[in-house]
Amino acid sequence: MTPCDPRTEVRRLLYELCVELGFCLPDHERRRLEDAPPPDADRFTDAVFAAEGMDPGLHTRLRQQVRDTVSRHMSGWARP
């Protein structure tokens, strides 16, 4: 199987976060994450919360759910 380009991988991740957990980011935030995705699961997770205007420290269980999804996706991403 041919690996997807990074933008496609981020799109798939953001789609799952929207459908499964309700994190449906505005277009400009999605494009920002597609153009320059944070390098690790923790930073990506925090960027998703920031894009939603949420404090991840106030939503520890939800943050863990988002992080688990991000980590699962990132573990399959092709490395440069």
N, CA, C and O of each residue as an XYZ file, in Angstrom:
320
protein
N       0.835     -1.175      0.000
C       0.000      0.000      0.000
C       0.881      1.240      0.000
O       1.837      1.335      0.770
N       0.555      2.176     -0.859
C       1.307      3.422     -0.968
C       0.887      4.363      0.152
O      -0.306      4.571      0.371
N       1.868      4.942      0.875
C       1.499      5.864      1.935
C       0.850      7.125      1.364
O       1.179      7.565      0.263
N      -0.061      7.686      2.121
C      -0.732      8.917      1.722
C       0.185     10.102      1.993
O       1.120     10.021      2.789
N      -0.105     11.187      1.321
C       0.637     12.400      1.601
C       0.207     12.925      2.970
O      -0.896     12.623      3.425
N       1.062     13.708      3.632
C       0.762     14.181      4.993
C      -0.556     14.942      5.104
O      -1.271     14.787      6.094
N      -0.888     15.751      4.117
C      -2.148     16.514      4.184
C      -3.352     15.567      4.213
O      -4.307     15.799      4.954
N      -3.306     14.523      3.423
C      -4.395     13.549      3.398
C      -4.492     12.828      4.731
O      -5.591     12.576      5.224
N      -3.360     12.496      5.313
C      -3.361     11.819      6.611
C      -3.977     12.710      7.681
O      -4.755     12.238      8.510
N      -3.635     13.996      7.668
C      -4.212     14.931      8.637
C      -5.714     15.075      8.389
O      -6.492     15.117      9.343
N      -6.126     15.150      7.139
C      -7.560     15.247      6.822
C      -8.322     14.052      7.384
O      -9.400     14.212      7.955
N      -7.771     12.875      7.224
C      -8.436     11.666      7.745
C      -8.551     11.722      9.263
O      -9.591     11.382      9.827
N      -7.500     12.144      9.907
C      -7.521     12.274     11.362
C      -8.574     13.288     11.791
O      -9.378     13.006     12.680
N      -8.579     14.457     11.173
C      -9.536     15.492     11.557
C     -10.967     15.062     11.265
O     -11.882     15.412     12.010
N     -11.168     14.314     10.197
C     -12.498     13.790      9.892
C     -12.967     12.865     11.018
O     -14.104     12.968     11.476
N     -12.098     11.971     11.456
C     -12.473     11.054     12.530
C     -12.756     11.815     13.826
O     -13.714     11.501     14.533
N     -11.930     12.808     14.138
C     -12.172     13.599     15.351
C     -13.520     14.300     15.281
O     -14.200     14.431     16.299
N     -13.911     14.748     14.108
C     -15.199     15.414     13.938
C     -16.352     14.421     14.117
O     -17.278     14.667     14.890
N     -16.286     13.320     13.411
C     -17.383     12.350     13.416
C     -17.504     11.646     14.767
O     -18.609     11.486     15.287
N     -16.384     11.231     15.330
C     -16.418     10.416     16.546
C     -16.504     11.235     17.835
O     -17.150     10.818     18.797
N     -15.848     12.405     17.851
C     -15.758     13.151     19.107
C     -16.304     14.574     19.037
O     -16.276     15.294     20.035
N     -16.798     14.986     17.878
C     -17.419     16.293     17.765
C     -16.474     17.464     17.586
O     -16.895     18.614     17.713
N     -15.208     17.204     17.294
C     -14.236     18.275     17.064
C     -14.226     18.621     15.578
O     -13.333     18.203     14.842
N     -15.222     19.383     15.146
C     -15.371     19.774     13.750
C     -14.817     21.186     13.595
O     -15.530     22.171     13.789
N     -13.553     21.267     13.247
C     -12.839     22.541     13.226
C     -13.259     23.419     12.062
O     -13.644     22.919     11.005
N     -13.184     24.741     12.259
C     -13.430     25.662     11.152
C     -12.411     25.426     10.029
O     -11.311     24.927     10.266
N     -12.798     25.792      8.817
C     -11.940     25.564      7.649
C     -10.528     26.112      7.833
O      -9.555     25.425      7.523
N     -10.405     27.337      8.332
C      -9.073     27.934      8.456
C      -8.215     27.184      9.466
O      -6.996     27.128      9.305
N      -8.813     26.610     10.497
C      -8.048     25.819     11.474
C      -7.641     24.473     10.882
O      -6.529     23.999     11.116
N      -8.538     23.861     10.119
C      -8.187     22.595      9.454
C      -7.026     22.802      8.498
O      -6.086     22.008      8.472
N      -7.092     23.880      7.707
C      -6.005     24.153      6.753
C      -4.687     24.401      7.478
O      -3.630     23.963      7.025
N      -4.754     25.101      8.602
C      -3.538     25.378      9.373
C      -2.893     24.064      9.842
O      -1.676     23.902      9.755
N      -3.706     23.140     10.334
C      -3.166     21.859     10.788
C      -2.696     20.994      9.620
O      -1.730     20.243      9.760
N      -3.355     21.088      8.487
C      -2.911     20.344      7.302
C      -1.575     20.882      6.790
O      -0.705     20.110      6.387
N      -1.415     22.200      6.808
C      -0.193     22.828      6.291
C       1.010     22.613      7.198
O       2.133     22.451      6.721
N       0.777     22.610      8.487
C       1.890     22.483      9.450
C       1.414     21.686     10.657
O       1.168     22.257     11.720
N       1.283     20.370     10.502
C       0.804     19.569     11.630
C       1.832     19.537     12.762
O       3.028     19.397     12.508
N       1.379     19.664     13.996
C       2.298     19.536     15.126
C       3.001     18.178     15.073
O       2.428     17.200     14.593
N       4.239     18.116     15.565
C       5.069     16.928     15.358
C       4.769     15.730     16.247
O       5.252     14.632     15.972
N       3.988     15.909     17.303
C       3.705     14.768     18.178
C       2.252     14.806     18.639
O       1.559     15.811     18.485
N       1.812     13.692     19.206
C       0.399     13.538     19.567
C      -0.049     14.557     20.608
O      -1.161     15.076     20.514
N       0.779     14.849     21.584
C       0.382     15.810     22.616
C       0.173     17.205     22.037
O      -0.825     17.861     22.335
N       1.107     17.653     21.219
C       0.973     18.993     20.636
C      -0.180     19.064     19.641
O      -0.883     20.071     19.565
N      -0.368     17.989     18.880
C      -1.493     17.967     17.936
C      -2.808     18.028     18.706
O      -3.713     18.780     18.345
N      -2.907     17.239     19.761
C      -4.111     17.229     20.591
C      -4.396     18.614     21.149
O      -5.527     19.094     21.082
N      -3.378     19.253     21.695
C      -3.563     20.589     22.262
C      -3.941     21.607     21.186
O      -4.701     22.537     21.453
N      -3.414     21.435     19.974
C      -3.767     22.330     18.875
C      -5.238     22.168     18.495
O      -5.904     23.147     18.157
N      -5.742     20.947     18.550
C      -7.157     20.703     18.261
C      -8.023     21.402     19.314
O      -9.009     22.058     18.977
N      -7.654     21.261     20.573
C      -8.414     21.928     21.634
C      -8.351     23.441     21.471
O      -9.367     24.120     21.619
N      -7.185     23.971     21.172
C      -7.045     25.418     20.987
C      -7.909     25.895     19.825
O      -8.526     26.957     19.904
N      -7.956     25.117     18.751
C      -8.769     25.483     17.587
C     -10.255     25.525     17.941
O     -11.023     26.271     17.334
N     -10.651     24.727     18.917
C     -12.043     24.715     19.388
C     -12.282     25.750     20.483
O     -13.414     25.935     20.931
N     -11.215     26.426     20.913
C     -11.347     27.407     21.987
C     -11.547     26.772     23.344
O     -12.166     27.363     24.229
N     -11.026     25.571     23.510
C     -11.197     24.817     24.759
C      -9.869     24.678     25.485
O      -8.809     24.641     24.862
N      -9.937     24.602     26.781
C      -8.769     24.355     27.619
C      -8.693     22.854     27.877
O      -9.567     22.303     28.546
N      -7.663     22.179     27.358
C      -7.593     20.725     27.543
C      -7.458     20.326     29.014
O      -7.823     19.214     29.394
N      -6.944     21.218     29.825
C      -6.804     20.921     31.249
C      -8.133     20.797     31.971
O      -8.207     20.205     33.047
N      -9.176     21.348     31.388
C     -10.501     21.269     31.996
C     -11.297     20.060     31.516
O     -12.397     19.796     32.001
N     -10.733     19.332     30.564
C     -11.441     18.201     29.948
C     -10.486     17.010     29.824
O     -10.200     16.552     28.718
N      -9.997     16.514     30.958
C      -8.935     15.503     30.914
C      -9.377     14.202     30.239
O      -8.607     13.614     29.479
N     -10.587     13.752     30.501
C     -11.037     12.495     29.883
C     -11.189     12.663     28.376
O     -10.757     11.806     27.605
N     -11.802     13.768     27.958
C     -11.973     14.042     26.531
C     -10.619     14.245     25.860
O     -10.407     13.783     24.739
N      -9.703     14.931     26.538
C      -8.366     15.122     25.976
C      -7.696     13.771     25.730
O      -7.037     13.577     24.708
N      -7.866     12.845     26.661
C      -7.260     11.530     26.484
C      -7.870     10.803     25.293
O      -7.157     10.116     24.561
N      -9.163     10.940     25.089
C      -9.813     10.317     23.935
C      -9.262     10.902     22.628
O      -8.960     10.169     21.686
N      -9.138     12.226     22.587
C      -8.591     12.878     21.394
C      -7.154     12.433     21.190
O      -6.764     12.089     20.074
N      -6.359     12.436     22.260
C      -4.952     12.051     22.149
C      -4.812     10.614     21.661
O      -3.955     10.329     20.824
N      -5.637      9.710     22.167
C      -5.578      8.310     21.722
C      -5.843      8.209     20.221
O      -5.167      7.457     19.519
N      -6.816      8.956     19.735
C      -7.126      8.958     18.304
C      -5.967      9.535     17.504
O      -5.559      8.967     16.491
N      -5.440     10.660     17.961
C      -4.307     11.291     17.277
C      -3.108     10.344     17.262
O      -2.470     10.162     16.225
N      -2.809      9.753     18.392
C      -1.655      8.848     18.492
C      -1.804      7.651     17.561
O      -0.844      7.244     16.905
N      -3.004      7.092     17.505
C      -3.243      5.940     16.617
C      -2.996      6.321     15.165
O      -2.367      5.572     14.418
N      -3.488      7.475     14.772
C      -3.280      7.927     13.396
C      -1.805      8.197     13.132
O      -1.254      7.743     12.129
N      -1.173      8.935     14.029
C       0.220      9.334     13.805
C       1.161      8.129     13.766
O       2.190      8.169     13.090
N       0.819      7.069     14.478
C       1.700      5.891     14.483
C       1.767      5.239     13.107
O       2.732      4.538     12.802
N       0.756      5.459     12.276
C       0.749      4.888     10.938
C       1.230      5.816      9.849
O       1.296      5.429      8.682
N       1.570      7.050     10.220
C       1.999      8.022      9.221
C       3.418      7.729      8.745
O       4.286      7.338      9.525
N       3.626      7.923      7.473
C       4.969      7.767      6.906
C       5.884      8.820      7.479
O       5.512      9.987      7.606
N       7.048      8.412      7.813
C       8.047      9.355      8.334
C       8.945      9.834      7.203
O       9.298      9.056      6.317
N       9.322     11.132      7.232
C      10.196     11.656      6.161
C      11.566     11.032      6.189
O      12.413     11.363      5.360
